Amino acid sequence: MERRDKIAARLKRKKRIRKKIAGTAERPRLCVYKGLKHMYAQLVDDAAGRVITGVSTLTTEVKAGMAYGGNVGSAKKVGEAMANKALALGIKEVLFDRNGFKYHGRVKALADGAREGGLIF
């Protein structure tokens, strides 16, 4: 399978998922992206068409004390940091958008970290 085919398959899964979920101000969408070296998470209000907040392995509070951003431990830290930011903004419930990625490994670790931090989904 070529790289183009893998990306096309992920984008197809992403479209299928996004047809079913849409974030609101009360219950935003927790959107996850994983690159080879870093993990990113954003809270998105689709009704207003804006990003509420975001965290990644590049943000200073997550990056401190972390050797590499593309592993399961780093993904869990991103999830916990996202939960802390969301709770500070008064958001407790979110919709989890895995963005077409399989729910295992780093994506699952980020979700577990967010749940441990206090988010409900």
C-alpha positions as CSV (number, residue, x, y, z in Angstrom):
1,M,0.0,0.0,0.0
2,E,1.4,3.3,-1.0
3,R,1.5,6.3,1.2
4,R,-1.0,8.2,-1.0
5,D,-3.5,5.3,-0.6
6,K,-3.1,5.2,3.2
7,I,-3.7,8.9,3.4
8,A,-6.7,8.7,1.1
9,A,-8.2,5.9,3.2
10,R,-7.8,7.9,6.4
11,L,-9.4,10.9,4.8
12,K,-12.3,8.7,3.7
13,R,-12.8,7.4,7.3
14,K,-12.5,11.0,8.5
15,K,-15.4,12.1,6.3
16,R,-17.5,9.2,7.4
17,I,-16.9,10.1,11.1
18,R,-17.5,13.9,10.6
19,K,-20.9,13.3,9.0
20,K,-22.1,11.9,12.4
21,I,-20.5,14.3,14.9
22,A,-20.4,18.1,15.3
23,G,-19.3,20.1,18.3
24,T,-21.2,22.9,20.0
25,A,-20.1,25.5,22.5
26,E,-21.5,23.4,25.3
27,R,-20.1,20.1,24.0
28,P,-17.2,20.8,21.6
29,R,-15.4,18.3,19.4
30,L,-12.0,17.1,20.7
31,C,-10.1,16.7,17.4
32,V,-6.9,14.7,17.4
33,Y,-4.1,14.7,14.9
34,K,-1.0,12.6,15.1
35,G,2.1,13.3,13.0
36,L,5.3,11.3,13.0
37,K,7.0,13.4,15.7
38,H,4.1,15.2,17.5
39,M,0.5,14.9,18.7
40,Y,-2.0,17.7,18.5
41,A,-5.5,18.1,20.1
42,Q,-8.0,20.9,19.7
43,L,-11.4,21.7,21.0
44,V,-13.6,22.8,18.1
45,D,-17.0,24.6,18.2
46,D,-18.4,23.6,14.8
47,A,-21.6,25.7,15.3
48,A,-19.6,28.9,15.5
49,G,-16.8,27.6,13.2
50,R,-13.9,28.3,15.6
51,V,-11.2,26.6,17.7
52,I,-11.7,27.1,21.4
53,T,-8.3,25.9,22.5
54,G,-5.5,23.6,21.5
55,V,-2.6,21.6,23.0
56,S,0.2,19.7,21.4
57,T,3.6,18.2,22.2
58,L,5.1,21.5,21.1
59,T,3.4,23.6,23.8
60,T,5.7,24.6,26.7
61,E,3.8,22.9,29.6
62,V,3.7,19.6,27.8
63,K,7.2,19.8,26.2
64,A,8.9,20.2,29.5
65,G,10.5,16.9,30.7
66,M,9.7,15.1,27.5
67,A,12.4,13.7,25.3
68,Y,10.3,12.8,22.2
69,G,6.8,13.9,21.1
70,G,5.8,10.9,19.0
71,N,5.2,8.2,21.6
72,V,2.4,7.0,23.8
73,G,3.7,8.7,27.0
74,S,3.7,12.1,25.2
75,A,0.2,11.5,23.8
76,K,-1.1,10.8,27.3
77,K,0.5,14.1,28.6
78,V,-1.3,16.0,25.7
79,G,-4.6,14.4,26.8
80,E,-4.1,15.4,30.4
81,A,-3.1,19.0,29.4
82,M,-6.1,19.2,27.2
83,A,-8.4,18.1,30.0
84,N,-6.9,20.7,32.4
85,K,-7.4,23.5,29.8
86,A,-10.9,22.4,29.1
87,L,-11.9,22.2,32.7
88,A,-10.4,25.7,33.3
89,L,-12.7,27.0,30.5
90,G,-15.7,25.2,32.2
91,I,-16.0,22.4,29.6
92,K,-16.5,18.9,31.0
93,E,-18.2,17.0,28.2
94,V,-16.7,16.7,24.7
95,L,-17.2,14.6,21.5
96,F,-14.1,12.6,20.6
97,D,-13.0,12.9,17.0
98,R,-10.2,10.5,16.2
99,N,-9.8,12.1,12.7
100,G,-9.8,8.9,10.8
101,F,-7.0,7.3,12.8
102,K,-7.4,3.9,14.4
103,Y,-8.3,4.0,18.1
104,H,-5.2,2.4,19.5
105,G,-1.7,3.4,20.5
106,R,-1.2,7.1,20.7
107,V,-4.8,8.1,19.9
108,K,-6.1,5.8,22.7
109,A,-3.4,7.1,25.1
110,L,-4.5,10.7,24.4
111,A,-8.1,9.7,25.0
112,D,-7.2,7.9,28.3
113,G,-5.2,10.9,29.5
114,A,-8.1,13.2,28.8
115,R,-10.5,10.9,30.6
116,E,-8.1,10.7,33.6
117,G,-7.9,14.5,33.6
118,G,-11.7,14.7,34.0
119,L,-13.2,15.0,30.6
120,I,-16.3,13.0,29.8
121,F,-16.9,11.3,26.4
